[in-house]
Amino acid sequence: MPAYARVDLAFERGEGSWLVSTTGERYLDFASGVAVNALGHAHPHVVEAITEQARRVIHVSNLYRVPEGERLADRLCKASFADVVFFANSGAEAMEGVIKVVRKYQSANGHPERWRIVTFEGSFHGRTMATLAAAKNKKHLDGFGPVMDGFDQAPFGDIEATKKAIGKETAGILVEPVQGEGGVRSAPPAFFKALRQICDENGLLLAFDEVQTGIGRLGEMFGYQRLGVTPDVMGLAKGLGAGFPIGAVLATAEAGKGMTAGTHGSTFGGNPLAMAAGNAVLDVVLAPGFLDRVKHLERLFKQRLAEIKDRHPTVIAEVRGEGLLIGLRAAVPNGDLTDALRAEKLLGVGAGDNVVRLLPPLIVTEAEIADAVGRLDRACAAVERSLQGGRKQGAAG
Ligand SMILES: *Cc1c(COP(=O)(O)O)cnc(C)c1O
């Protein structure tokens, strides 16, 4: 189905931060498969782990124990606030699980009347019916029939509006630490602290969508650690499998207490191959010094990007984001900037709010960041030339 507006470009292999096209050209990959390839391409440890597991057993189903999954769940719990984990296969599926945990908790707690969730304008939680209903993006919902009920929305960062959106039927609040697809939009830590307080005062669960921000993307293992606020439940996916499809719902024992045997399930979720990929990713990301390096790269990259913005104010309006989730708000249509970057063999990703995202793999080197900045500089100069050309043409006409 033509559901994607694809670029006419294909890749035959990758290595680290680089992709090689079928025509043999090398691209610096700061799209990372939309924040998925946290360890770049063909990371030897991930390749080894997946190959080794595939030789032994790929899938057994959830009829039996999966030791690799128990190990991954234990490690995720040790690294986070969580006590229990449910494995799924994608971000949307993880977020469906998060929504179900929030509703089930209230019902198990004697409040079946509490089933609504407060979400935020500009958010993105996936393309299933419930996650679309949660984000309320009109473009994504158009033509798909009645929108599932149960979500009330407030402007992102607006504490008073959030309080007003809460009623007798509210079960929880769902928020992204940084809105990724929405355009790399942040809110101050005070906003998230207020959400925590609102939840505590009203017996609500605080749910985080860390599908994009989790697994080191913001320079901490999880985005909530950067904000100094702990959720009760969160969804993970993208970076967790380094390219292998995987999703996870993490919860405290209290928040997850309604999810007893038979309440939820997934045929593929948590299969040994996916678990091997997840464990291999944690081996690398949780190693001492790895996340400190990401934070160092963030400072370096942001400094250099600020210089580029100052040099090209007619192309870049703003540099924003946290960790290696960077957004360039464009002063021209963001698609034009993405195209110009690709012409310089640098890959980025569009987002809402006229933003181009730069999402280097977390294993990117300082030299590659310097290389990317050079390409961005040349791409901005090319956009400027076309702007001037357009103006001259306009004057001539
Ligand atoms: C990508 C994303 C999703 C959806 O993940 P899929 O794997 O595409 O289903 C959900 N939430 C956030 C914040 C995302 O960035």
The ligand as a Gaussian input file, in Angstrom:
#p B3LYP/6-31G(d) Opt

LIG

0 1
 C        7.654000       5.905000      17.437000
 C        6.812000       6.224000      18.623000
 C        5.677000       5.445000      18.951000
 C        5.175000       4.342000      18.061000
 O        6.089000       3.319000      17.856000
 P        5.849000       2.257000      16.675000
 O        6.946000       1.261000      16.897000
 O        5.939000       2.988000      15.378000
 O        4.501000       1.672000      16.876000
 C        4.992000       5.747000      20.115000
 N        5.381000       6.766000      20.904000
 C        6.443000       7.531000      20.632000
 C        6.830000       8.626000      21.558000
 C        7.190000       7.297000      19.466000
 O        8.231000       8.078000      19.174000

